[in-house]
């Protein structure tokens, strides 16, 4: 049994990591903000220890980490990943300063692994699947902050000879995903035999199911190499256009309504090429995605039907 500390555990990825660790019998601690939403962890609060602390409170963060003494840290807390999160100062404070404070606090106590969450957006716009050592071209304050966080972790790992891998996530989907994002919106509409407003059908993403992503976190936490601060892409190496995704959902959920392409404007980050190169994590960690997109949609659709009340609660808090 390990003692694990998860930041951002009230978010999509962190909540799923927490559940997996609990299922494996680990001692799980969650670091949350005072203003956090609890709908993703309401059913496990009695099984975890929740600590309310601000990343900018170095003293409080330090004393909290000393009291926990975590073996594993899974850092998933982030600001700026959603279009409505536009505060530049908060982006920098959370993704760079907060991360630095957390690293320093955890270095004081010692740890086996500190897994940092990066983003495929760090690469910027590419016309191919970029490798981890490729030149990054961040195109927003958010992606600049994520690049800085990745290299802060990498430098710290080399400086202190500790294990701090970063995983660059592609388009993760599945249970507890933010209700306003594409996949839950598309599935919820489809369950009512409808389709939501849609952007350009050529827009593409590399969709990876949340269970596979959690597998990746645990793989890099337990699998050490000679590289102290490795970076790993986590995706499926398969690109899916919006047209292909909508067609698949229509078929699986028996939706006859036709899509209205361009009925909502493209987002600033939309592109027709977004695909991962995961050879590094496959070869070094023996990780690969276990779930097809078809399987993931089926599982997620059933989960939404079983947990629709959770999304209704979250929407009522906005």
C-alpha positions in Angstrom: 0.0 0.0 0.0 1.3 3.5 -0.9 0.3 6.9 0.4 -0.8 9.0 -2.6 -1.4 12.7 -2.8 -3.6 14.0 -5.7 -3.9 17.6 -6.6 -6.9 18.6 -8.7 -8.8 15.6 -7.4 -12.1 17.4 -7.8 -11.4 17.6 -11.5 -12.0 15.0 -14.3 -8.6 13.2 -14.4 -7.8 13.5 -10.7 -11.2 12.1 -9.6 -10.6 9.0 -11.7 -7.1 8.5 -10.4 -8.4 8.7 -6.9 -11.0 6.0 -7.5 -8.4 3.7 -9.1 -6.0 4.1 -6.2 -8.8 3.4 -3.7 -9.8 0.3 -5.6 -6.2 -0.9 -5.2 -6.1 -0.3 -1.5 -3.9 2.7 -1.3 -4.0 5.5 1.2 -5.4 8.5 -0.7 -5.1 12.2 0.2 -6.7 15.0 -1.9 -5.4 18.5 -2.0 -8.3 20.9 -2.9 -9.0 24.6 -3.0 -11.4 26.2 -0.6 -13.7 27.0 -3.5 -13.7 23.5 -5.0 -16.8 21.7 -6.3 -17.3 18.3 -4.7 -19.7 16.5 -7.1 -16.9 14.3 -8.5 -15.8 13.1 -5.1 -19.0 13.1 -3.1 -19.3 9.3 -3.0 -15.7 8.7 -1.9 -15.2 11.5 0.6 -15.4 9.0 3.5 -12.6 6.9 1.9 -10.1 9.6 1.4 -8.5 12.4 3.4 -9.3 15.9 2.1 -6.9 18.8 2.7 -8.0 22.3 1.9 -4.9 24.4 1.1 -3.8 27.1 -1.4 -0.8 26.4 -3.6 0.4 29.9 -3.0 0.4 29.3 0.8 4.0 27.9 0.9 3.9 27.4 4.7 0.5 25.7 4.7 1.4 23.6 1.7 4.7 22.6 3.3 3.1 21.5 6.6 0.4 19.6 4.8 2.9 17.6 2.7 4.9 16.9 5.9 1.9 15.5 7.6 1.0 13.3 4.6 4.5 12.1 3.6 3.3 10.9 0.2 5.1 8.1 -1.7 3.3 9.2 -4.9 2.2 12.6 -6.0 -0.2 13.0 -8.9 -0.4 16.6 -9.9 -3.5 17.2 -12.1 -4.5 20.7 -10.8 -4.5 23.3 -13.6 -6.0 26.6 -14.6 -6.7 27.8 -18.2 -7.6 24.6 -19.9 -11.2 25.8 -20.5 -12.2 28.7 -22.7 -13.8 30.6 -19.8 -10.6 30.5 -17.8 -8.9 33.7 -19.1 -7.2 35.2 -16.1 -3.5 35.4 -17.1 -2.3 36.0 -13.6 -4.2 33.0 -12.2 -2.9 30.9 -15.1 0.7 31.7 -14.2 0.2 31.6 -10.4 -1.5 28.1 -10.6 0.5 26.4 -13.4 4.0 27.7 -12.6 4.2 29.3 -9.1 1.8 26.8 -7.5 3.6 23.9 -9.1 7.0 25.2 -7.9 5.7 25.5 -4.4 4.3 22.0 -4.5 7.6 20.6 -5.8 9.6 22.3 -3.0 7.2 21.1 -0.4 7.4 17.5 -1.7 11.2 17.6 -2.0 11.3 18.4 1.7 9.5 15.2 2.6 10.9 13.0 -0.1 8.9 10.8 -2.5 9.1 7.9 -4.9 7.3 9.6 -7.8 5.9 13.0 -8.6 3.8 12.7 -11.8 3.2 16.0 -13.5 0.3 16.5 -15.9 1.3 18.2 -19.2 -0.7 18.9 -22.3 -0.5 18.0 -26.0 -1.2 21.6 -26.6 2.3 22.4 -25.6 3.4 21.4 -29.1 1.3 24.0 -30.8 -0.1 23.4 -34.2 1.7 20.5 -36.0 1.0 18.7 -39.3 2.2 15.4 -37.8 2.5 13.4 -34.6 5.2 15.1 -32.6 7.7 13.3 -30.4 8.4 14.3 -26.9 11.8 15.9 -27.7 10.4 18.0 -30.6 10.5 21.8 -30.5 7.4 23.1 -28.7 5.4 26.1 -30.0 2.9 27.2 -27.4 0.2 29.5 -28.8 -1.6 30.8 -25.6 -0.7 31.9 -22.1 -2.1 28.5 -20.9 0.2 26.5 -23.2 3.2 28.8 -22.3 2.5 28.0 -18.6 2.2 24.3 -19.3 5.5 24.2 -21.2 7.1 26.1 -18.3 5.7 23.6 -15.8 7.0 20.7 -17.8 10.5 22.0 -18.0 10.4 23.1 -14.3 9.7 19.5 -13.4 12.3 18.2 -15.8 15.0 20.5 -14.4 14.1 19.8 -10.8 14.2 16.1 -11.4 17.7 16.3 -12.9 18.9 18.7 -10.2 17.7 16.6 -7.2 18.0 13.1 -8.9 14.3 12.3 -8.2 11.6 10.7 -10.4 9.4 13.5 -11.9 7.8 12.3 -15.1 5.4 14.5 -17.1 2.7 13.0 -19.2 1.3 15.1 -22.1 -2.3 14.2 -22.4 -4.3 14.2 -25.7 -8.1 14.4 -25.8 -9.2 12.5 -22.7 -12.9 11.6 -22.3 -15.0 9.4 -20.1 -16.8 9.4 -16.7 -16.7 12.6 -14.7 -15.6 14.7 -17.7 -16.7 18.4 -17.6 -20.3 18.4 -18.8 -19.7 21.3 -21.3 -17.0 19.5 -23.3 -17.6 17.9 -26.7 -17.9 14.2 -25.8 -20.4 14.5 -22.9 -22.3 17.1 -24.8 -22.5 14.9 -28.0 -23.4 11.8 -26.0 -26.1 13.5 -23.9 -27.7 15.0 -27.0 -27.5 11.6 -28.8 -29.2 9.8 -25.9 -32.2 12.1 -26.7 -31.8 11.3 -30.4 -30.5 14.7 -31.2 -27.2 16.4 -32.2 -25.7 19.5 -30.7 -24.4 22.5 -32.6 -21.2 21.5 -34.3 -18.0 23.1 -35.7 -16.2 22.2 -38.9 -16.4 18.4 -39.6 -12.7 18.2 -40.5 -11.6 19.3 -37.0 -9.6 16.3 -35.5 -8.5 15.0 -32.2 -6.8 12.0 -30.7 -9.4 10.7 -28.2 -8.1 8.5 -25.4 -10.4 6.9 -22.8 -9.9 7.9 -19.1 -9.2 4.3 -17.9 -6.3 4.1 -20.3 -5.0 7.5 -19.1 -5.1 6.4 -15.4 -3.2 3.3 -16.5 -0.6 5.6 -17.9 -0.3 7.6 -14.6 0.3 4.5 -12.6 2.7 3.1 -15.2 5.0 6.1 -15.0 4.7 6.4 -11.3 6.0 2.9 -10.8 8.2 2.5 -13.8 11.6 4.3 -13.4 14.2 4.7 -16.1 17.6 6.3 -16.2 15.9 9.6 -17.2 14.8 11.5 -14.0 12.4 13.8 -15.7 11.0 12.0 -18.7 8.2 13.3 -20.8 5.6 10.9 -22.3 2.8 11.5 -24.8 -0.5 9.7 -23.8 -2.9 9.2 -26.7 -4.0 6.4 -29.1 -1.9 7.3 -32.2 -5.2 7.5 -34.0 -6.8 10.7 -35.2 -10.5 11.0 -35.5 -12.3 13.9 -37.3 -15.5 15.4 -35.9 -17.3 13.9 -38.9 -16.1 10.4 -38.0 -16.9 10.9 -34.3 -20.4 12.1 -35.0 -21.1 9.3 -37.4 -19.9 6.7 -34.9 -22.1 8.2 -32.1 -25.1 8.3 -34.5 -24.6 4.6 -35.3 -24.1 3.4 -31.7 -26.9 5.5 -30.2 -29.3 5.3 -33.2 -29.6 9.0 -33.9 -31.3 9.8 -37.2 -31.0 13.6 -37.0 -28.5 15.0 -39.4 -25.6 17.2 -38.2 -25.6 20.9 -39.0 -21.9 21.6 -39.6 -20.7 25.1 -38.8 -23.7 25.7 -36.5 -21.2 26.9 -33.9 -17.9 28.7 -34.6 -14.6 26.9 -34.5 -12.6 27.4 -31.3 -9.2 29.1 -31.4 -7.4 25.8 -30.8 -9.3 23.8 -33.4 -7.1 22.1 -36.1 -7.4 19.3 -38.7 -4.3 17.6 -37.4 -4.0 16.4 -33.8 -2.4 13.0 -33.2 0.0 11.5 -30.7 3.2 9.6 -31.1 3.3 7.3 -28.1 6.2 5.1 -29.0 8.3 6.2 -26.0 5.7 5.3 -23.3 4.9 2.1 -25.1 8.6 1.0 -25.2 9.7 2.2 -21.8 6.6 1.6 -19.7 4.9 -1.2 -21.8 1.8 1.0 -21.8 -0.7 1.1 -24.6 -4.4 2.1 -24.8 -6.7 -0.9 -24.2 -10.0 0.7 -25.3 -11.2 1.5 -28.8 -13.2 4.7 -29.4 -16.3 2.6 -30.0 -15.9 0.8 -26.7 -15.3 4.1 -24.9 -18.4 5.7 -26.3 -20.5 2.8 -25.3 -19.1 2.8 -21.7 -19.4 6.5 -21.4 -23.0 6.5 -22.7 -24.0 4.0 -20.1 -22.2 5.9 -17.4 -24.0 9.1 -18.3 -27.4 7.4 -18.2 -26.5 6.0 -14.7 -25.1 9.3 -13.4 -27.1 12.0 -15.2 -28.0 13.5 -11.8 -24.4 14.4 -11.2 -24.2 16.5 -14.3 -27.5 18.2 -13.4 -26.1 19.1 -10.0 -22.9 20.5 -11.5 -24.8 22.6 -14.0 -27.0 24.0 -11.3 -23.9 25.3 -9.5 -22.8 27.4 -12.4 
